[in-house]
Amino acid sequence: MATMLAVKTPTTLAAIRAEALFVSAVQAGDAPTPDQVRRAVAETLRRLGVRGCAAQLAGEFGDHPETAVARMTWALETVSTVYAAPSALPAPLPRPLALAS
C-alpha cells in the first residue's frame, strides 16, 4: 500500500528564489539570517539572472545529484520561511465615494 506524501508546490517566485539561493555562496551550515538570505538571493539574481541560476542549478544536479537534492530541499525550506506570506489581515472596508457636484 503506497503512502501519499503531502508536498507543497512552490510558487514560481519561490522556485526562482530557491534556485538563486541554491547557486549562491550561502551554505546551510552557516545558519544564515533572513537578511543574509534575502541579500544572497538578490545579489545572485542580479549577477546571473533567472536563466543563469537555472543553468547552474541544472549543472549541479547533473554533476552532484547526491548533494543537490539535499541543498535544494534546504533552499526551498529556507525561502519558504524567509519569504513567508504575512498573516492574512482583513481587507479594509470600502470607503464611500465622494460625489462631485
BAFI-3210 file (N, C-alpha, C; in Angstrom, 3 decimals, decimal comma, padded with zeros to 6 digits):
// residues 101
n [1|2|3|4|5|6|7|8|9|10|11|12|13|14|15|16|17|18|19|20|21|22|23|24|25|26|27|28|29|30|31|32|33|34|35|36|37|38|39|40|41|42|43|44|45|46|47|48|49|50|51|52|53|54|55|56|57|58|59|60|61|62|63|64|65|66|67|68|69|70|71|72|73|74|75|76|77|78|79|80|81|82|83|84|85|86|87|88|89|90|91|92|93|94|95|96|97|98|99|100|101]
n.u [000,840|000,773|001,971|000,822|002,542|002,271|003,044|004,162|003,802|006,027|005,537|006,083|007,762|008,858|010,253|012,154|013,573|014,569|016,219|018,145|019,199|020,206|022,357|023,943|026,638|026,017|025,755|024,027|024,963|025,977|023,961|022,294|021,009|017,707|018,031|020,551|019,958|018,029|019,646|021,600|020,032|019,035|021,450|022,553|020,591|020,757|023,353|023,454|020,949|017,658|017,685|020,402|020,755|019,092|020,450|022,915|021,978|020,923|023,288|024,587|022,851|023,284|026,034|026,453|024,346|023,839|024,261|022,887|020,106|019,602|020,549|018,801|016,381|016,858|017,161|014,594|013,003|014,133|013,677|010,903|010,442|011,790|010,637|007,989|004,485|002,807|000,667|-002,751|-004,475|-007,522|-009,217|-009,416|-012,480|-014,505|-014,473|-016,943|-017,667|-016,893|-019,071|-018,845|-019,866]
n.v [-001,163|002,058|005,116|008,393|011,422|014,655|017,328|020,525|022,609|024,920|028,415|030,103|032,316|031,682|029,359|030,416|032,075|030,106|028,679|030,658|030,983|028,416|028,343|030,312|031,507|031,026|028,823|026,050|025,203|027,521|028,752|031,004|034,332|035,745|038,221|037,854|035,770|036,983|038,989|037,421|036,049|038,210|039,355|037,218|036,772|039,235|039,093|036,685|036,345|034,993|032,836|032,161|031,269|029,011|027,485|026,980|025,574|023,282|022,204|021,549|019,577|017,687|017,159|016,655|014,974|013,664|015,446|017,662|017,377|017,480|020,059|021,615|021,050|022,241|024,914|025,471|025,181|027,163|029,518|029,471|029,985|032,447|034,191|034,129|034,460|037,285|037,163|036,792|039,700|041,322|042,786|046,278|048,014|049,148|052,580|055,127|056,674|059,974|062,272|064,309|067,657]
n.w [000,000|-001,014|000,321|000,355|000,164|001,426|-000,482|-000,751|-003,386|-004,690|-005,424|-008,548|-008,141|-005,636|-006,336|-008,102|-006,361|-004,623|-006,380|-006,885|-004,297|-003,945|-005,830|-004,831|-002,702|-000,096|002,616|004,082|006,552|007,573|008,855|007,924|008,398|007,969|006,596|005,406|003,664|001,974|000,852|-000,447|-002,322|-003,859|-004,829|-006,273|-008,229|-009,524|-010,527|-012,083|-013,283|-013,982|-015,805|-015,791|-013,164|-013,232|-015,124|-013,844|-011,643|-012,887|-013,866|-011,457|-010,465|-012,406|-012,138|-009,382|-008,115|-005,727|-003,633|-004,411|-004,173|-001,392|-000,881|-002,439|-001,192|001,293|000,387|-000,672|001,653|003,255|001,770|001,811|004,502|004,974|003,132|003,865|003,535|004,780|007,646|006,979|006,807|007,570|004,850|004,309|004,872|002,174|001,325|001,255|-001,843|-002,746|-004,046|-006,820|-007,314]
ca.u [000,000|001,595|001,601|000,941|003,133|001,798|004,155|003,723|004,446|006,357|005,128|007,174|008,693|009,571|011,186|013,255|014,374|015,273|017,309|019,183|019,849|020,944|023,615|024,718|027,719|025,484|025,681|023,069|025,709|026,256|022,739|022,156|019,871|016,809|018,623|021,619|019,299|017,467|020,764|022,206|019,089|019,020|022,749|022,718|019,698|021,321|024,587|023,252|019,631|016,852|018,181|021,732|020,569|018,545|021,508|023,875|021,263|020,889|024,649|024,858|022,098|023,946|027,374|026,449|022,951|023,763|024,206|021,987|018,746|019,567|020,721|017,577|015,395|017,188|016,875|013,134|012,504|014,628|012,935|009,534|010,449|012,242|009,685|006,643|003,431|002,331|-000,634|-003,824|-005,178|-008,778|-009,158|-010,167|-013,808|-014,500|-014,950|-017,929|-017,122|-017,389|-019,678|-018,522|-021,067]
ca.v [000,000|003,251|006,249|009,673|012,485|015,996|018,152|021,876|023,058|026,335|029,317|030,367|033,240|030,933|028,460|031,245|032,466|028,915|028,417|031,658|030,630|027,172|028,597|031,338|031,001|030,782|027,401|025,721|025,119|028,874|029,213|032,407|035,096|036,109|039,298|037,274|035,001|037,943|039,625|036,429|035,817|039,406|039,505|036,131|037,054|040,381|038,659|035,596|036,357|033,795|031,733|031,768|030,461|027,721|026,734|026,484|024,568|022,057|021,660|020,927|018,321|016,731|016,820|016,224|014,716|013,160|016,575|018,697|017,190|017,998|021,518|022,222|020,922|023,321|026,203|025,639|025,390|028,461|030,553|029,426|030,615|033,839|034,980|033,683|035,457|037,821|036,613|037,471|040,733|041,610|043,914|047,422|048,185|050,213|053,878|055,674|057,589|061,344|062,659|065,683|068,381]
ca.w [000,000|-001,152|001,146|-000,342|000,953|001,074|-000,936|-001,091|-004,607|-004,551|-006,485|-009,475|-007,499|-004,597|-007,009|-008,610|-005,196|-004,143|-007,327|-006,633|-003,032|-004,209|-006,550|-004,128|-001,846|001,242|002,954|005,139|007,806|008,060|009,529|007,533|008,879|006,865|005,799|004,587|002,593|001,013|000,156|-001,340|-003,425|-004,710|-005,496|-007,237|-009,363|-010,251|-011,200|-013,054|-013,892|-013,736|-016,650|-015,319|-011,956|-013,650|-015,811|-012,838|-010,865|-013,697|-013,874|-010,153|-010,383|-013,290|-011,636|-007,984|-007,712|-004,353|-002,701|-004,935|-003,645|-000,020|-000,923|-002,950|-000,122|002,229|-000,256|-000,730|003,017|003,729|001,055|002,323|005,819|004,897|002,349|004,235|003,328|006,053|008,013|006,267|007,537|006,884|003,919|004,838|004,292|001,164|001,789|000,310|-002,823|-002,661|-005,298|-007,237|-007,714]
c.u [000,892|001,056|001,822|001,541|002,565|003,014|003,601|004,510|004,756|005,782|006,324|008,206|009,498|010,601|012,393|014,168|015,185|016,425|018,464|019,925|020,712|022,300|024,451|025,810|027,244|025,333|024,698|023,760|026,061|025,100|022,504|020,898|018,944|017,381|019,741|021,037|018,749|018,558|021,401|021,323|019,124|020,326|022,955|021,825|020,216|022,522|024,313|021,948|018,925|017,397|019,551|021,659|020,067|019,608|022,521|023,250|021,248|022,258|024,988|024,108|022,720|025,269|027,358|025,033|022,821|023,701|023,199|020,580|018,633|019,694|019,449|016,465|015,604|016,813|015,371|012,554|012,904|013,866|011,499|009,431|010,754|011,232|008,238|005,648|002,997|000,964|-001,720|-004,521|-006,488|-008,611|-009,939|-011,515|-013,760|-015,083|-015,963|-017,256|-017,726|-017,944|-019,331|-019,801|-020,788]
c.v [001,234|004,365|007,524|010,692|013,817|016,837|019,499|022,318|024,542|027,150|029,528|031,279|032,534|029,998|029,236|031,667|031,288|028,553|029,386|031,355|029,390|027,471|029,697|030,668|030,671|029,277|027,179|025,706|026,471|029,417|030,693|033,055|035,387|037,224|038,775|036,482|035,950|038,615|038,667|036,165|037,001|039,542|038,433|036,348|038,222|039,942|037,666|035,698|035,035|032,612|031,249|030,908|029,069|026,866|026,168|025,399|023,231|021,394|020,953|019,615|017,265|016,246|016,209|015,925|014,283|014,293|017,637|018,582|017,774|019,522|022,199|022,135|022,027|024,681|026,467|025,923|026,764|029,601|030,615|030,134|032,106|034,731|034,579|034,819|035,985|037,239|037,457|038,465|040,996|042,838|045,079|047,528|049,295|051,492|054,407|056,682|058,972|061,711|064,103|066,389|069,331]
c.w [000,000|-000,263|000,352|000,617|000,486|000,724|-001,342|-002,322|-004,479|-005,698|-007,404|-008,829|-006,411|-005,227|-007,540|-007,462|-004,673|-005,075|-007,092|-005,339|-003,212|-004,835|-005,906|-003,289|-000,434|001,464|004,097|006,500|008,396|008,891|009,209|008,112|007,701|005,983|004,900|003,416|001,541|000,186|-000,848|-002,552|-004,389|-005,493|-006,568|-008,452|-010,194|-011,102|-012,334|-013,844|-013,635|-014,540|-016,212|-014,076|-012,321|-014,322|-014,816|-011,974|-011,610|-013,734|-012,575|-010,000|-011,275|-012,731|-010,235|-007,494|-006,259|-003,327|-003,142|-004,359|-002,236|-000,017|-001,429|-001,920|000,906|001,641|-000,300|000,650|003,543|003,076|001,572|003,672|005,721|004,185|002,645|004,035|004,686|006,373|007,356|007,189|006,829|005,997|004,514|004,138|003,254|001,747|000,784|-000,616|-002,614|-004,033|-005,620|-007,642|-008,850]
res [m|a|t|m|l|a|v|k|t|p|t|t|l|a|a|i|r|a|e|a|l|f|v|s|a|v|q|a|g|d|a|p|t|p|d|q|v|r|r|a|v|a|e|t|l|r|r|l|g|v|r|g|c|a|a|q|l|a|g|e|f|g|d|h|p|e|t|a|v|a|r|m|t|w|a|l|e|t|v|s|t|v|y|a|a|p|s|a|l|p|a|p|l|p|r|p|l|a|l|a|s]
***
